[in-house]
Amino acid sequence: MSQVPMELLFYCRPGFERDLAEEVADKAGEAGWSGEAFHAAGGGFVRFRLAGDEPANGLHRALPLRSLVFARQSLVALSPLSLSREDRLSPILEQLAESGWSFESVWQETPDTNDGKALAGLTKALSRPLESLLAKRGALRRKAGGRRLHLLWSAGDRVQLGISFPGNRSELPGGIRRLRFPQSAPSRSTLKLEEAWHEFVPRPEWDERLAEGMQAADLGAAPGGWTWQLVHRGMHVYAIDNGPMNKALMATGQVEHLREDGFVWEPPYRLDWLVCDIVDRPARVEAMVERWLVRRWCREAVFNLKLPMKRRWPEVAACLQRLEEALARVGVAAEIGCRHLNHDREEVTVHVRLLE
């Protein structure tokens, strides 16, 4: 009898398991599904087991990864396996045989934790013999619809098998985008904006939507981490901050530094981009960006919402709902995305693109 996948498996930044579990439960409920989330504090992943006997594939399609804030990866999963250290491979092969799954590649992964990283030697040692056995049994093959098998090792004797599908998964190991810090940038915060562009702007569209000669504003700019990214793309930037800006950035001639309050400053004309990484209450930042978007002062915006220590998902959900409703009231059509990026810490990144 074949084994039906009854779970979804999500990866996340360690420490945000509860937030992801709350988000998945809320959005699954809105889509008409019920289930129970399982997670351990600091574990770096969340299991969501469906109620009833319907396969998890339907919920997986109803909750695309790009629509989730706190998830790094989304998989349809089988039940976790507890293994004997003398024979780890046999139970894996048996469960896969029962599932009937076939796939084109195999990724062995661990949670983004110190304990997870310590398992790297084990996964490397198992990789070749496992793939050889899977190929002999016909599960690992050249043409299988782009499906990928994931093995999430949470301990040396515990693994969970999941499968991912093209178009509804991260193509990055662990769902983590790792970027190299540009040495000429004034601060490491520069990576947050670069990662946001990778996440929200398709790479083939960069030359059009992140074009040389565009006009941008950076609210809360000092010392210039986000401004550096705008200048690097050839944009002209209004840098709004009472603090000092990086001298090398100012020497480019592409930056106009205005020592003003970012919450009240208004642009002289419509800009291409608004970016903002101000440390303040999420609701206050959302209200400020909302004003920009309702008045069409920019075409696209990227801004961070600093999260409270508790009730992080409800705060994010409330901010996004207010923004969506405000734009709808005035008839402004927009694409809104929100993700907890790798280079974020206690914040999430929101992207809005007004649709002309």
C-alpha positions, 0 to 999 in steps of 0.5 A, a space after each residue: 500500500 502506497 504511503 500518502 504524504 500527509 504533512 508539509 515541511 517548512 524551513 525557517 530561521 531558527 527562533 521563528 518557528 512559532 511565527 511560521 506555525 501561526 502563519 501557516 495555520 492562519 493561511 491554511 484555515 483561510 484556504 479551507 484546510 485544517 491541521 496541526 503544527 509541530 516545532 521545537 524552539 530554535 529547531 529551524 523547521 516546522 511540520 504541519 500535519 493535515 487533519 483527515 486523510 487528504 494528501 498534502 499536495 493540495 494545501 501545498 499548491 494553495 500556499 505557494 512559497 512566495 506567499 509565505 513570510 517566514 518560510 524559507 522552503 516548502 515541501 510535501 513530506 512523509 512522516 519523520 523516520 527514526 533510524 538505527 545508526 547501523 543501517 540508516 539507508 534501508 528505512 529511507 529506501 523502504 519509505 520511498 518505495 511505499 511513497 511511489 515518488 520519483 525525482 531528478 535530484 536529491 538534496 540532503 539538508 540540515 536545519 540552519 543551526 549549530 547542531 545541524 551544521 555538525 551533521 555535514 559529514 554524515 550527509 556527505 558520507 551518505 550521499 553517494 551510496 544513497 543516490 546509487 541505490 535510488 537510481 538502481 530502483 528507478 526513483 532517481 531518474 533523468 525525467 521526473 517533472 523537475 521534482 526534487 527529493 529533500 532529506 532534512 536531517 535533524 539528528 544523526 538518527 532522525 530524518 524527514 523526507 520531502 519532495 519539492 516542485 518547480 515553481 513552488 520552492 526555493 532553488 537555494 540549498 536550505 532556502 538561504 541566499 548567501 551574498 558576498 559583502 561588497 567591501 566598498 559599502 558603508 554597512 552590512 545592511 546593504 545586503 538586505 536591499 540586494 537580497 530583496 531585489 533578488 527575491 522580488 525582482 526577476 533577474 531578467 527585469 533588473 536592467 529595466 526596473 533597476 535602471 541607470 538614471 532612475 530616481 530614488 529616495 532612501 529614508 533613514 539612509 545614514 551611513 548609506 548601506 542601502 543608498 550604496 546599492 542604488 548608486 551602484 545601479 546608477 541611480 540618483 538618490 535623495 538620502 534622507 537622514 539627520 546622521 552623516 553619510 559615507 564620504 565616498 558615496 557623497 563623492 559620486 555626485 549621485 546622492 543629495 543628502 537632506 538632513 530631514 525627518 524621513 517620516 515627513 519629507 515629501 519628494 519634489 516629483 514622482 520617483 522610481 524607487 523608495 527604500 526605507 530601513 528606519 528603526 521604528 514601530 512597524 505600524 508607523 513605518 507602514 503608515 508612512 510608506 502607505 502615504 507614499 504609495 496612495 499618493 503614487 510618489 514612487 513606482 516601487 518600494 522596499 521597506 523593512 518592518 522591525 518586529 516586536 519580540 512577541 506576536 510577530 506574525 499578527 503584527 506583520 499580518 495587520 500591517 500588510 492588511 492595512 496597506 492592502 486595504 488602503 491601496 484598494 480604497 483609492 483604487 491603486 493596483 499593486 503587487 505586494 510581497 513580504 518575506 523574512 530574508 536571510 540577511 534580515 534578523 528581527 525584521 521582515 522585508 516588504 516590496 510593493 510595485 504599483 501597476 500602471 
